[in-house]
Amino acid sequence: MSIISIVILVIIGLFTGAITGLTGSSGVVVVVPLLNMALNFSIHDAIGTSLLVDIIAPLAIAVTYHRHGNIDIRSGIWIAIGSIVGAQLGASFSAGMPESGLGGIFGIYLTILGLLIWKKGLNRKAIVNKFQDIIKFDTKVQKLITSLVLGFAIGIVTGLLGAGGGGMILIVLVFILDFPLHIAIGTSVLIMAITATSGTMGYVFNGHIELLAGLIIGFSAIFGGVGSAYFANKVNEKQLANTIGIVFMLLGLVMTAIRGFEYIGI
């Protein structure tokens, strides 16, 4: 590996950590498009490598959120359990999908995620009530089963798109379980590390992971992640939600546009 490639990986790691620490989302939002475009990684290898990053950096970031009292693992543990199983299924589906399909799905996923979180910052309670009208939590057993099912669905997305599930977990915690945004981010980061471990195993089995690149990005991401997590814990919820939403929408639109240009041959 050349010095230039190592420098690029470190820069990707710092940027990845900053995004994860600020939003609680998977490093996939940065790692996949940049590895694919800057270092010509295949989409499958970029996704597998991003999952490895999602084990390393989130653990350090979670410590920062824990120190600010913004982690509630007890309420999210059933989501984590369901997502571990789903991640294996998603990874097996991903191996058989064409790269252009994965890239396009990934961009659309980011755009929708950003829009939802941005709206949450504007009108949180209305969205929460709408979800809870559909999904009832009348008993503890119902809540447990619902969390397992949602976690399983998140796990499939994790394995398919290479996301550690942080963004999807964030949506569930905020819009369905009605977590305050700061606690939702901290909790999703910790659960993401657990989920990403399962997804990474699937990609290792399929031979789609670059170990050295993942380690360089992951440990570099710790530095960017801890700093942005400290900032996120200091700003108010509305400012944080609007920032997260805008970042996700921009990344998703850029990724979708790039895949669209490639598809039409530009």
C-alpha positions as CSV (number, residue, x, y, z in Angstrom):
1,M,0.0,0.0,0.0
2,S,1.4,3.4,-1.0
3,I,1.9,6.4,1.3
4,I,-0.7,8.3,-0.7
5,S,-3.2,5.6,-0.2
6,I,-2.5,5.5,3.6
7,V,-3.0,9.3,3.8
8,I,-6.3,9.0,1.9
9,L,-7.4,6.3,4.3
10,V,-6.5,8.4,7.3
11,I,-8.4,11.4,5.9
12,I,-11.4,9.2,5.2
13,G,-11.2,7.9,8.8
14,L,-11.1,11.4,10.3
15,F,-14.1,12.4,8.3
16,T,-15.9,9.2,9.0
17,G,-15.4,9.6,12.7
18,A,-16.7,13.2,12.6
19,I,-19.9,12.0,10.9
20,T,-20.5,9.1,13.2
21,G,-19.8,11.0,16.4
22,L,-22.1,13.8,15.3
23,T,-25.0,11.7,13.9
24,G,-24.7,8.3,15.5
25,S,-24.8,6.9,12.0
26,S,-22.7,4.2,10.4
27,G,-19.4,5.2,8.8
28,V,-20.8,3.7,5.6
29,V,-22.1,7.2,4.7
30,V,-18.5,8.2,4.1
31,V,-16.4,5.1,3.8
32,V,-18.3,3.4,0.9
33,P,-18.5,6.3,-1.6
34,L,-15.0,7.5,-0.8
35,L,-13.3,4.1,-1.0
36,N,-15.2,3.4,-4.2
37,M,-14.4,6.7,-5.9
38,A,-11.0,7.6,-4.5
39,L,-9.3,4.2,-4.2
40,N,-11.4,2.2,-6.7
41,F,-12.6,-0.3,-4.2
42,S,-15.5,-2.5,-5.4
43,I,-18.8,-1.7,-3.8
44,H,-18.8,-5.1,-2.1
45,D,-15.3,-4.6,-0.7
46,A,-16.1,-1.0,0.4
47,I,-19.2,-2.2,2.2
48,G,-17.3,-5.0,4.0
49,T,-14.5,-2.6,5.0
50,S,-17.0,0.0,6.3
51,L,-18.5,-2.6,8.6
52,L,-15.1,-3.2,10.2
53,V,-14.8,0.5,10.8
54,D,-18.3,0.4,12.4
55,I,-16.9,-1.9,15.1
56,I,-13.8,0.1,16.0
57,A,-14.8,3.8,16.0
58,P,-18.3,3.5,17.6
59,L,-17.0,1.9,20.7
60,A,-14.8,4.9,21.5
61,I,-17.5,7.3,20.5
62,A,-20.0,5.5,22.8
63,V,-17.7,6.2,25.8
64,T,-18.0,9.9,25.2
65,Y,-21.8,9.7,25.1
66,H,-21.8,7.5,28.2
67,R,-19.8,10.1,30.1
68,H,-22.5,12.7,29.3
69,G,-25.2,10.2,30.4
70,N,-26.6,9.8,26.9
71,I,-26.8,6.0,26.5
72,D,-29.8,3.7,27.4
73,I,-28.7,0.2,26.4
74,R,-31.4,-1.6,28.3
75,S,-34.2,-0.2,26.1
76,G,-32.3,-1.0,22.9
77,I,-30.8,-4.4,23.6
78,W,-33.6,-6.3,21.9
79,I,-33.1,-4.3,18.7
80,A,-29.5,-5.3,18.8
81,I,-30.3,-9.0,19.2
82,G,-32.7,-9.0,16.3
83,S,-30.3,-7.0,14.1
84,I,-27.5,-9.6,14.7
85,V,-29.5,-12.3,12.9
86,G,-30.8,-10.0,10.2
87,A,-27.2,-8.8,9.4
88,Q,-26.2,-12.3,8.3
89,L,-29.2,-12.5,6.0
90,G,-28.5,-9.1,4.5
91,A,-24.8,-9.9,3.9
92,S,-25.8,-13.1,2.0
93,F,-28.2,-11.1,-0.2
94,S,-25.6,-8.5,-0.9
95,A,-23.1,-11.0,-2.3
96,G,-25.5,-11.7,-5.2
97,M,-26.4,-8.1,-6.0
98,P,-24.7,-6.0,-8.8
99,E,-22.6,-3.1,-7.7
100,S,-24.7,-0.5,-9.4
101,G,-27.8,-1.7,-7.6
102,L,-26.1,-1.5,-4.2
103,G,-24.8,2.0,-4.9
104,G,-28.1,3.3,-6.0
105,I,-30.0,1.8,-3.0
106,F,-27.4,3.3,-0.7
107,G,-27.8,6.8,-2.0
108,I,-31.6,6.7,-1.8
109,Y,-31.4,5.3,1.7
110,L,-29.2,8.2,2.9
111,T,-31.5,10.8,1.3
112,I,-34.7,9.5,2.9
113,L,-32.9,9.1,6.3
114,G,-31.8,12.7,6.2
115,L,-35.3,14.0,5.3
116,L,-36.8,12.0,8.2
117,I,-34.4,13.3,10.8
118,W,-34.6,16.9,9.4
119,K,-38.4,16.7,9.8
120,K,-38.1,15.3,13.2
121,G,-36.2,18.4,14.2
122,L,-39.2,20.5,13.0
123,N,-42.1,18.4,14.2
124,R,-41.0,15.5,16.4
125,K,-44.2,14.7,18.3
126,A,-46.5,14.4,15.3
127,I,-44.2,11.8,13.7
128,V,-43.8,9.9,17.0
129,N,-47.5,9.8,17.5
130,K,-48.1,8.6,13.9
131,F,-45.7,5.7,14.3
132,Q,-47.1,4.7,17.7
133,D,-50.7,4.7,16.3
134,I,-49.5,1.9,14.0
135,I,-47.2,0.1,16.4
136,K,-48.7,-0.4,19.8
137,F,-46.7,-1.0,23.0
138,D,-49.5,-2.0,25.3
139,T,-47.5,-4.6,27.1
140,K,-43.8,-5.3,27.8
141,V,-44.1,-8.5,25.7
142,Q,-45.5,-6.5,22.7
143,K,-42.7,-4.0,23.0
144,L,-40.1,-6.8,23.2
145,I,-41.4,-8.6,20.1
146,T,-41.7,-5.3,18.1
147,S,-38.1,-4.4,19.0
148,L,-36.9,-7.8,17.9
149,V,-38.7,-7.6,14.6
150,L,-37.5,-4.0,13.9
151,G,-34.0,-5.1,14.9
152,F,-34.1,-8.0,12.4
153,A,-35.2,-5.5,9.6
154,I,-32.4,-3.2,10.6
155,G,-29.9,-6.1,10.5
156,I,-30.9,-6.9,6.9
157,V,-30.2,-3.3,5.9
158,T,-26.9,-3.5,7.8
159,G,-25.7,-6.5,5.9
160,L,-27.1,-5.3,2.6
161,L,-25.8,-1.8,2.6
162,G,-22.8,-2.1,4.8
163,A,-24.3,0.2,7.4
164,G,-23.7,-0.7,11.0
165,G,-27.4,0.1,11.4
166,G,-26.8,3.3,13.3
167,G,-29.0,5.4,11.1
168,M,-31.9,2.9,11.1
169,I,-31.5,2.3,14.9
170,L,-31.6,6.1,15.3
171,I,-35.0,6.3,13.5
172,V,-36.5,3.5,15.6
173,L,-35.3,5.0,18.9
174,V,-36.4,8.5,18.0
175,F,-39.6,8.0,16.0
176,I,-41.0,4.8,17.6
177,L,-39.5,4.5,21.1
178,D,-39.6,8.3,21.6
179,F,-36.0,8.7,22.8
180,P,-34.5,12.2,23.2
181,L,-32.1,12.7,20.3
182,H,-28.9,12.8,22.3
183,I,-29.7,9.6,24.1
184,A,-30.8,8.0,20.8
185,I,-27.5,8.9,19.1
186,G,-25.4,7.5,22.0
187,T,-27.5,4.3,22.2
188,S,-27.5,3.7,18.5
189,V,-23.7,4.1,18.3
190,L,-23.2,1.4,20.9
191,I,-25.8,-1.0,19.3
192,M,-24.2,-0.3,15.9
193,A,-20.9,-1.7,17.1
194,I,-22.6,-4.9,18.1
195,T,-24.6,-5.2,14.8
196,A,-21.6,-4.4,12.7
197,T,-19.7,-7.3,14.2
198,S,-22.3,-9.7,12.8
199,G,-22.4,-8.0,9.4
200,T,-18.6,-8.0,9.2
201,M,-18.5,-11.8,9.8
202,G,-20.8,-12.2,6.8
203,Y,-18.5,-10.2,4.5
204,V,-15.4,-12.0,5.8
205,F,-17.0,-15.3,4.9
206,N,-17.8,-13.9,1.4
207,G,-14.2,-12.6,1.0
208,H,-15.3,-8.9,0.6
209,I,-13.2,-7.0,3.2
210,E,-9.9,-5.2,3.1
211,L,-8.5,-5.7,6.7
212,L,-5.6,-3.2,6.6
213,A,-7.7,-0.4,5.1
214,G,-10.4,-1.0,7.6
215,L,-8.0,-0.8,10.6
216,I,-6.4,2.4,9.3
217,I,-9.8,4.1,8.8
218,G,-11.2,2.7,12.0
219,F,-8.5,3.9,14.3
220,S,-8.3,7.3,12.5
221,A,-12.0,7.6,12.9
222,I,-11.7,7.5,16.7
223,F,-10.0,10.9,16.7
224,G,-12.6,12.6,14.6
225,G,-15.4,10.8,16.3
226,V,-14.6,11.7,19.9
227,G,-14.3,15.4,19.0
228,S,-17.6,15.6,17.1
229,A,-19.4,13.5,19.8
230,Y,-18.2,16.1,22.4
231,F,-19.7,18.8,20.3
232,A,-23.0,16.9,19.7
233,N,-23.5,16.5,23.4
234,K,-23.2,20.3,23.9
235,V,-25.7,21.6,21.3
236,N,-29.5,21.6,21.7
237,E,-31.7,19.0,20.1
238,K,-33.2,21.1,17.4
239,Q,-29.7,22.3,16.2
240,L,-28.4,18.7,16.2
241,A,-31.4,17.3,14.3
242,N,-31.2,20.0,11.6
243,T,-27.5,19.4,11.2
244,I,-27.8,15.7,11.0
245,G,-30.6,15.9,8.4
246,I,-28.8,18.3,6.1
247,V,-25.6,16.2,6.2
248,F,-27.4,13.0,5.4
249,M,-29.5,14.5,2.6
250,L,-26.4,16.0,0.9
251,L,-24.4,12.8,1.1
252,G,-27.3,10.8,-0.2
253,L,-28.1,13.1,-3.1
254,V,-24.4,13.2,-4.1
255,M,-24.2,9.4,-4.1
256,T,-27.4,8.9,-6.0
257,A,-26.3,11.5,-8.6
258,I,-23.0,9.7,-9.1
259,R,-24.6,6.4,-9.6
260,G,-27.1,7.9,-12.0
261,F,-24.3,9.5,-14.1
262,E,-22.5,6.1,-14.2
263,Y,-25.7,4.4,-15.3
264,I,-26.2,6.7,-18.3
265,G,-22.5,6.6,-19.2
266,I,-21.5,10.2,-18.3
